[in-house]
Amino acid sequence: MVNLCIKDIEIYLPENVITNDFFGEELLRTKNKMFLGTKERRHIGRDDKASDHMHICAQRIIENNNLNVKDIDMIVTNVSCPDEVFTGSGAVLNKRINGNARHILDIHNTGCVSFIYMLDLVKTYMIVHNVKSALVCNSQTAAGRVFA
């Protein structure tokens, strides 16, 4: 039996603040449930990539926990709108942290439950492939890409 332990969580919010006014008429916004929970959102910048934001968070986790990047066996990423066409965000992140991950998975099809799905994948790899530690990164970029 494998027990997962989350060592640390980091959050990065892009600087680009979008208020609900950006999305059009107030009458439409009052009827659409998407606008009931928040008054502002953060959108990824036009020149930013999901791996940029993942790198910032990964560096914080590595430094805050005094981790050796060579001990990270696996990197799993989810990007709602993939922006690293050939390599995927995981490979880019592995290179940027100077890592040596044996397993890199980029997922783009799980939406709101992606984090839970990624944890399930990590647990499976721990059992089957003897993975000891994993870096799990989730980046919601769709709104910034669609509305930018």
N, C-alpha and C positions, 0 to 999 in steps of 0.2 A: 504494500500500500504506500502511495506517495502523498505526502501532505504538502500543499503549496503554502509558502509564506511570502507575503508581499513585504519587501524590505523598505521600500520608499515609493512615494508618488510625487511627481512634479507636474506643475501646470504652467503652460505658456499661453498668454493671451496676446494676440497680435495688437499692434498699436492702432490699427484702423477701426475706429468706433463708428458703428452705423446705428442710427436711431430708427424707430419705426416709421418716421416721416419719409424715409428713403423709399419705402415700399408702396407709396401711392396714397390714394384717397383714404381719409379717416373712416368714412362709412364702411368701406370694404374691410379695413383693418379691425373694426369693432366686431364684425361678423366672423372673421377668420380666427379660429382658436390658436393659430400659430403665434398671434400677437398678444395673447392674454398673459403669458407668463413672464415676459420681459419687455423692457422699454428700449434696450439697446443690445447690440450684438457686436462681435469682433470678427472682422473678415481678414483673411490672409491677404497680404499685399500682392500686387500684380507681379512683382519680380521675386517674391518669396517662394520657396518650395517647402513642402511638408518636412522634408529631411532637415531643413534649417531649424525649424522649430523643435523637431525631435532631438537634434544635436544639442541645442541649448539645455533641454531637460535632462538628456543623458549625461551631459557634463556635470550638471548640478548633482545628480544622483551619485555619479562616480566619485566626485570630490567630497560630498557630504558623508559618504559611507566608506571612504578610503578604500575603494574597490580597485582591484587589478583588472584592467580591461581584458587581459588575456584569459581570465577566469570566466568570462561570459561565453557560454557554449552556444547560445541561441539568441537570435534577434527575430522578433515577430512584429510586423507593422500592419496597421490598417490605415489607409488613406481613402477618404470618400471619393475624391477625384484624383487618381494617380497622376503624378507630375514628373516622375523619373521613368521615362518610357522604357528604356532598355534594361537597366539594372534593377530598378525598383528602389524604394526608399531604404529598405533594410541593408542592401549592399553598400549604398552611399553612406549610410550611418556607420556601418562597420568600419569603412575606410576612414571616415572623419574622426572616429574615436580611437583609431589605430588598433582596432579589435582583431580578434582571431576566431570569430564565431564559426562553428562547424555547420550549423543549421541556420539558414536565413529564409524566412517565409514572409511574403508580402500578400496581404489579404485585402480585397476590395469589395466584398460582396455580403457583408454581414450587418451593415447599418448600425442601428442603435445598440444592438447587443454584441457588438464586435469584441469588446473587452472580455466578456464572459466566454465567448467562443475562443479567443486567443488563449485565455487561461486553460481551457480544456485542451487545446493543442499542445501547450507547454507541458501539461501533466502527462499527456500521451507520450510525448518525446522523452520525458523523464523516465518513464517506465520502459519504453521500447529502445531508446537510443542512449540511455544513461546520461542525459543532460542534467547538469547540476545547477546551473543558473541561467536565467534568461532575462533579456531586456525586452519589455513589451511596450510598444508605442502606438498610440492612437491619435490620429489627426483628422479632425472634421474640417475639410476644406471646400466642400461643395458650394456652400453659399457664396464664399468669396470668389470662387471661380465662375459661378453662374451669373452672379449679379455684378461682378466687376466689369 
